[in-house]
Amino acid sequence: MFVLLRHLGRVRREIALPRAQRCGSLALRHVDAGSCNGCEHELAASANPYYDLQRHGLGIVASPRHADVLLVTGQITTRMVDPLRRAYDAMPEPRLVAALGDCAIGHNTLGDPAQLAGPLEGILPVSLRIPGCPPTPQQIADALVDLMLSSRSSKIARCGCP
């Protein structure tokens, strides 16, 4: 393990990744509401060592009870409306919702219109929209870091930074 961590540190120095200012954190709960899986691949890539969401204090959690942000990808199908609302209700206050990708925003690029519930905004209050089909890992990382820094004033990200 030590060898892997040392190698990761060397790779970061070689590609000149800047050190992140650790001014808080956000816990993300990802929900795929009916997507083609493109946004999920890019979200997974944003957690790799190159983009490394965790160095910014962003982590994906398994339960909405531990989450600050509900990150939704894909078309909102009629069968996912109730589970999305339950996940949102289970989150502690204050809570945010992020729509990742054109499908969640409501551009309706995929699916049978009879099985779609419409954009995420019509179901939950959306705080962040990350457009793209799919958005790049850099776009995802930048948007989530900006959300974390802007939410610092609303007491979601707790830190000792000025």
N, C-alpha and C positions, 0 to 999 in steps of 0.2 A: 504494500500500500504506500509506504514511504517513497519508493522508487517512482510510482505513478504520480504522486503529488509533486515530487521534484521535477519530473518530466513536464507536467502540466504548467508549473511555474516557468520553466524554460520556454515552453511554447508561447505562453502569454508575453514574455519579454521579447521574443523574436517577432511576434506580430504587433508589438507595441500597444497592447491593450491598456488603456488608462485605468488607474486605480479608482474604484467607485467610492463615492462619498457615502458612507453608511449612515444615512439620516432617516432611519425608520425602516418599516417593512410593510408589505401587504401580503395577505394570504389569498390566493386565487382558487376558486372552485370552478373547474371547467365542466361544462355540460354540452354535449353534442346533441342538438335538438333535431337532427335529420340532415346531415351534410354529406358531401361527396368524399370527405376525408382529406381534402386539400389543406384546409385551415389547420387541421390537427397535425399534419406533417410539419407545417411551418411553425406551429406552436412548439412542437417537440424540438425542432431545430433551434428555436430561440433559447432553449434551455441547455444547448450543447456548450462545450468549453469556449467556443469563439464568441458567442453573444452572451452567454452565461447570466441569465436573469437572476440567479441566486446571489451573485456578487453585488447586485443592486438591492437586495433585500426582498425579492419577489419569489415566492414559492407556491407551488400547487399543492393543495391539501385535499384529503379524501372526503371530508365531510363539510357540508355547508355550515354546520355549527361552529366551525373553526375559521370560516372564510370572511374576508372583508369585501371581496369582489366576486360576483357571479359572472364568469366569462362564458358567453354563449356563442356557439358556432352553428352554422347550418340553418336551413329553412326551419321555421317553427311549424311543426306538424300539429294537427289537431290533437293527436294523442299525447303530445309533449307539453301542452299548455298547463294542465294541472300539475304535473311533476315540477315544472319550472316555478310555478307559484308556490308550491310546497317548499322547494329548495330556498326560494327567496324569503319566505316566512320563517324558515329555520335559522337564517343568518342573524347574528347579533347586530344591533344598531351601533353606529351608523353603517349602512351597507350601500354598496355601489353595484351597478350592472354595466357590463361592457359587451357590446355587440362586435364580434370578430368576424370580418369578412362581409362581402356584399350580400350573401344570402340572409344573414341575421339582421342586417340593416334593412332589408326589405326589397332588394332588387329582383327577387323571384327569378333567379336564373335556372333553378332546377325544380322538378316536382310537378305533380298533378294539382292544379288549382283547387280541386275539391278537397284535397287532403291537407292544404296549407292554411294556417291560422293567420297569416299576415306577418308584418314586421314585428320584431321584438318590442319596439316602442309601444305598440298597441296592447301589450300584455304586461310589461314591467317598465318602470321608469329607467330609461337608459342614460347613464352618465358619460359613457365613452363609446365612440364609434371608430372602429379601425377598418377603413375601406380597403378593398382589394379582393381579387379572385385568383388565388389567395393572396393576402398581404405577405410581404417578405418578413423574414425573422427580424430584420433590423427595424422595420416599421412597427412590428408588434412590441419589440423591446422598448423602442423610443416612446411609444404611446403609453405603455404601462409605467415606465419610469416617470414620465410627465404626470400621469395620474397620481402616482405615489407622492411626488413632490408637491403637487397642487393640493392633495388631500391632507398634507401635514397641518395646514391651518384648521382643518375640520376635525382634528384629533383622531383620524384613522391611523395615520402613521405616527407612532410615538417615538420621539427621539430627543436627544439632548443638544441638537444642533441649533445655532442661532437662527 
